[in-house]
Amino acid sequence: MQREFRRLSRRTQQLLAAPEGVNVDFKREVQAVRSADLVAFANSPLGGTLLIGIDEYTSPDGVQRGRVVGCDVDDRARLLVVNKATECIPNIELKIYTENLAKSRPILRIEIPSGHLKPYCTHGGEYRIRTDGRNRALLPEELLAIYMDREGEQFLSRFRDAVFQLEHQVEGVNHSLSKGILAVSEHLEDLDDQLRHTLHRIEQLTDSNKKRSRNLLQALRESQRSIVQLEEVVTPRVDGISSTLLEDIEHKLGMLLDLIDTESEPIDAMQNGEDSRQ
């Protein structure tokens, strides 16, 4: 942004074409600028401009106007204005432009925007505002209105931030819940597959046990028949001890068959029920 002009800028020419008012104040030299002048514009709704190096005069039509007489525009003059701005509470932001450098009468144009931290006051506690061509003290009700507007804006800003953060947290919770529900669903599917696989293995194991039990029972019965046949052939030819031994084997084998018959009855019943259903 251009900060130096060889001649008067268009804005300065427009301000000089009108008398002092709510948006402009003329000063003869930098030392005439007070902190109250900066405060008055910063507290105004539209801010304002200080033209330094301008002398006031009354035109033939009776209107007070300003003409360029020039002033100091060196770093010392600029620093003087900046120090007055930093003395205000809160500090006032401003922009300084140097104009009319091609002539022997340079001037300073100080732009003071309407502040965002109203109300502003001087280091001595003066609350001022710019009106039609002059600065005046802020009335108590005006100060109260400014405070309420500022607090209302800050409340709305904090409220918007809180709503934004809450929405962000709700989105995070919803995302976490969705991921958690999806994970639980996947675990349930895995558990269901494992259960089906286990039941299938148990059914296979039960069928195998049934088959082995029936085979063992059949083998024992065939063994009993073979021993009976052997006894019929051998008994007439052996003594009493051998006969008793065969009878003892036959008796134990019969007990084993009875025990197996007793255990196989539930298995046969279950098998018969399954066959009838099929």
Steps between C-alpha positions, in 0.01 A plus 500: 500500500628844405590711806664800329356735237683770302182705489177504696302177473146505368367419846683796656369731229145385571542557875647849446209592275266477801518654847595308812232248587420164654765324290790749477699730727767754394819555701766765441793288631569157649534638854133606487381136476365364830414150608139615540487574125596142419259359760210705360540357151562142625172514700307636200301261281697586183835614638661811350804681363749746645663736247817649653661800336165665426412850618137595552354814345161650431403518135323805351170312529554468875589128507802382692735303278861382495801580286834328471785664693719197555653339809784276611466152349823339622525190722484709814162642398367157410623352829325775694164401348564127552589555868173685558312205344675248724418706809128442439312216669481270309770597253367660184603378157561766237661552160731791415541640148740772381373724220593807293868405498564671165419834657672674787198441724460126572215381725403190697171317457410284802223244442331375820252215433205433728637274773393140568568531874278796589481697718847657477633754748813703561759403760326758724162325469328732249233334283444721190305471176501704178189701415439777247834681490601439862582242763280449805482272802304177475179503707442223757219346294722507191778323689250240623372443145856455371580250776182305433570488127855383560398234753221385270743454211746317724221276633386417147858428399554269800162338439587430136834351605330283762241377246773424248701304756188313618409406143855382443489287818159354406638406158794332671270306736276391211804386305632305800159340561469399136846341507420325830168363376665378181775326701244333732300384198812346345587325830146362525523362148834335581355350819199367311728333242707345779189367673368343179841342436516362855148353481589333172813348655298375799244340270779330306659381826165364628436311177849351517450388862166343410661309218793382716261386776289297259810341347637408844167351608480291185858377547435401862185311408686311230775422753241365743354272234849378407580419866171310539577298191854440627365389835265249335794352313762512774303428820474122462878484457630714784508449872298692762752785533492582130119485500480739791738738327284506187188553708666792678601661168150449364349656814722811488437539129125486565531770768690720258231449235229594747687815594551597134134424424394730781720789375409450136123516553492891517724519197279262300192690611649831382606341170153347447340841571723670252428230239125536553522880456696459185 
